[in-house]
Amino acid sequence: MKRILMILGNVMIVTIILVLVLVYVNAEQKRILASQTESFENMTIAMENVTTNYLVGEQQVCNTWANYINANSLTAEQAIGFVRDSITSPEIMAHILVAGDSEVSGLSTTARPQSPDDYSVSYENVSLYSHGFDGLLSEEAMVNVTRTFTNPVNARQSIAFCNSITLRDSKTDAPVSAVLLRIVPVSSFEKKWAFPTDQYNDAEISLIDTAGDYIIKGYSFKNSNFFEFFQSYNSPSSSVMESLRKEIAGNPGVVEINDSTGRKNLVAHARIDSTDDWIILSMIPMDELGHIQTNWELVGIVSAGLLVILAFNLLIILSFNRRLKAAVAAADKANQAKTEFLSTMSHDIRTPMNAITGLTAIAGKNLEDTAAVKENLRKINLASNHLLTLINDILDISKVESGKLNLSPVTFSIVECAENLVNISQPMVKEKNIDFNFRISRFEHEYLYADQLRLNQIYINILSNAIKYTEPGGQVNVEMREEAGSSEKTIRLTYIVSDTGMGMSPEFMARMYQPFSRQTDSRVNTIQGTGLGLAITKQMIELMNGSIDCQSELGKGTTFTVILELPVAEKQLEEMRLPQMRVLLADDDPVTLETAGDTLRSLGAEVDTATSGAEAVGKVTVEHDYRVVILDWKMPDMDGLEVARRIRAEVGDDVPILLISAYDWSDMEEITEKAGVNGFISKPLFRSTLFAKLNEILGNESTRSDQEDDADIAGARILVAEDNDINWEIISMLLQMHGVETERAENGKLAVERIERSEEGEFNLVFMDIQMPVMNGIEATKRIRSLDKPWQSRIPIIAMTADAFSENIAECLAAGMNGHIAKPVDMKLVIKEIKRIKEERQ
Amino acid sequence: MSRKGPAFALIVLFVMLSLCLVACSKKGASNTKESAKGFVPRLDTNTSCSVSVAGHYSNFEALEAEFNRFEQYYPNVRMTYVYMDGYSKSGSKILSTALAGSEAPDIFFTYPYMYDWVDGKEIASASENLADPALGIDLSCIRSALLRKEQNGSILSVPVYTTTYGMMVNEEIFEKEKLSVPRTYSELISVCEALKKAGYENPIMGYSRGSDLLYPLFYPYFCAQIMGDQKALDDLNGMKPGAGEYMRDAMKLTADFMSQGFINLEECAKLANNYEAVILRFFEGDVPMMLASGNTVSGTEKREAKSEAFTAHPFKYSFHPVPSTDQGGYFINSISVGFGVNKNSKNLDMANEFMRFLVSTGELNLMAKAKRMVTPCVEMSLDSVYAPFQNLDDKRFINQSDLGLEDRPASQVSKAGLQVALGNMTVDEAVAAFGSIQ
């Protein structure tokens, strides 16, 4: 309906414009027409003057003849002879007529063509004289001229100028009344009496008497009478006819009439003053007048242009509508997905919350049973962590959606990152008995400069998904390798995680990066997840200008490949060189043998390899100069523990034995110690890890000194603006554990007042809750920032709030805060923030 | 709304606007060509010239309409009609004078009796042979009896109008008086009586100044009597002294009808002419029957608007045969006007081309209808006002040309009838005076 209205609206606008154009053209046409009508009328009046002059001139000639005849008392023969001699043009003829009893007859200056000697003339058949001479001779008129008649002598259509004369009877000398006619053929008259053709090509003129009878008839004037002509082709009412008669007989003017072809014409009329009742009529087709100036081409072009614009606009609007419709559909779909997500989230949040509240209640009733309380607290911690993951994901997706997901690059160790990945995945790997392999190639650059947290998040997300969606007994392989980057200052870090899990359908793969998407599978429902991980991961990868690729087959497994180009940090490990030594490396995996062997060689060691436990035992037995033996725990013929036992049995305890494992060995330490293993080294075997472990086991001093020390935050004084007692208690206790002194302000106003009273250096930092009674954290921050004393107004303020969305963070920073920590607080983050502030202050 | 909606709206808009533009650009194409379907110009259609037609009609609108149609084919030809004073008068010599002059008409009116005028030979000698096959004029569409062939087989004139005689009937009066239009002579008498009784002073009228007063009553009757009687025709055409006997019955009929007292001669004498005056008098609305010829009927339509009485109170009227016998009346058909072509015309080719265009069933019927005249075509298409004539039996159709009666005896019969009707002569006197009646 709206579309119809829109189209109709457009059509109406175009129509109105066209109508306006036409109205304008019409008005212009009318103006021009009026102007031309006036001009045409004036021309007709001018023609009347020309006609009058002509008629008067002809009449004067006739009068001169009559005067001479009358003055000289001529007989008819003498008079006609005189006139004949006076005529100079062969076109002109004169008749002298005498009215008899029954007919009018007389003499002609010219003989009939068939009878050259016969100069007699009879007007018996000419209706001109049906009313006698009186009708011809008017004393009032300047000109006495007849209507068109057929000259009985030559049958030419003619007019005649008349005057009365008195003749002398040749026999009795008695005076005889007669009429002298100076006869002019109409064709001759018409030649002298034409419109200026250059201006009015199609104009025609007629002369009529007041009765409408034509005296001279123009070509397009039809019938024998002008009024009859009008009546024939215009179907007028009697009143119209009457008014036309009056109009024509009156002052000069114009009337519109249709001619015999139906064409509309303009007829200008003017009375001939010199005659009794003659009227000059000039007629011209109306379109001839209107056509002169009207630029119909322009009107056509404007109309066509408007039509094109209309069509174009309609097409554009229709296109927009289609896109809007698609956008609405997409929005609806997204909304629906969000609704479904919220429903899922509600379920997902309630599940750990149920565990937390339930286990808390159970623990409260079994306070005496320390083991049970411990177990309950462990489970509560697990549920809390899951809940926190959920909330963090929501926060992240909020950032993703608002486009405010920013990177905070720091220098970090990719080794730690990998170790962290292994450590994090260990519990689930163990729990599900998954064959987990983590391979790395040789890493030249351990320290990179990137957003470590986000990188971890990416890798963990992909790895945890692989483990989560791989059924017990399955396999998960991780490969991480360093390749040359596009410049010397960057490396290309490739991270490949493949599993033998449930895989994904092509349909799901098409939308797996969309927020709130989770694979619909009966097995998935038992797996915890928010449906946000992949969306966040992809956004983060793209933010880092990296790429993610996925190959998956339903029921067979999935492989994710993430490629990132990351800057190399300026800080690198100092030159790592081992003393000259031989190392035996035993692993059934040739890749590990190759990569680990290369790493050891790069550290300066001489490496001997064995692909099985038996080979390793054999080599140790034969060769006695190995300074270290590194054994893989899981080997097919003989595991690492058994190999260690045999080596100890063969060569004693001199050679340190290290066991390689991708698994958590903490609960195996007793067994391994008995087997003679001196230490563990976890996969992947990073260069730095190997260097540090070998130095440690050989008793060399470690050169690494990059461990962070939290002790430097001790002694800091922090004002905590927090209205909630429990939250205050938690934060104050946690900070106290790190040697930080805290003071509480129950609301923003008290915090402002406390800062206002503070001495320089009394507080290092303010943790500011946002939603507080009396005065909120935003307002309080603004007040503090407006204090006079610089040490007060510039004091670092960190938001510590449950308002964790991006717009909340932006609002905090806009109010003048220096950072933001979301509740529940991660103490590592708190300490990091305190250190950062401290460093900035220094 | 379906997806086709906007497209449909666009199409409708374009069509509407296109139609508007077409309507603006062209104002009505020619619709007159249809009537001349089949006419194919033989000359260069860009030919520029003037062709004049001369005649005695002061007004010839029907011909001017033909000019317009012809000019559709020849837009640069200017066709004009010229009225000439004294054209139809036998002694005026106006046509022969015109044909010999510098402004000779290209086409001119002809009458069957024209070639008997004093200048008839001059007219004939200046006339084109319209039967010349080279001209391509289709004379087959004309009733053959109407075509006058010269001794050499040439045809100098093509009839364009024919006429007949009858009476104009005011149907409203008959309806009002619950009378039927009379179909027999006795019905005519009884109807006139009824009308007289109903208060109509003039149940029947006619022009009495010329020779036409009861002409429509007795002349067809006379023609029917001599039809096929070769001796009678020979005697009459020979103007033999005793030939007056052949018109006795017609004169008796005249005298008999006049004796009924239905015609008021004083009222009839007020009619100034046998055309407009007769028509306007009839349009006054109080004359149930008006004797007239087809020529008079031809002027009725034009005069309807001229008559104030008729405009104020229009009525339905028709033209009927005058029932001169108890078997009914007659439809006597004679040439009214023909067209001849000036063979010395400066634009002879175009004049002949116009004749070729005009002489067709379509154009002649159209022109006859436009002027309410009877067409000369084989395929007759009469105006509705002539409808009663179409109901006549074929046997009561008399073609004047078939009759073979010459102008002089015909004129004597006409004059005799008038004199008897006016009471200036008795039947016997009229019969005896045949050949010398003035």
Interface residues (C-beta under 8 A of the other chain):
Chain A: M1 R3 I4 I7 L8 V11 L18 R112 P113 Q114 E124 N125 V126 S127 L128 F149 T150 P152 V153 N154 A155 R156 Q157 P185 S187 Y219 K222 N223 S224 N225 E228 Q231 S232 S238 M241 S260 T261 G262 D287 W296 G300 S303 L307 L310 A311 L314 L318
Chain B: M1 G5 P6 A9 L10 L13 F14 L17 L21 C24 S25 K27 G28 S58 N59 E61 E64 A65 N68 R78 T80 V82 Y83 M84 D85 G86 Y87 K89 G91 S92 K93 I94 L95 S96 T97 A98 A100 G101 S102 E103 D119 E122 K302 A305 E308 T311
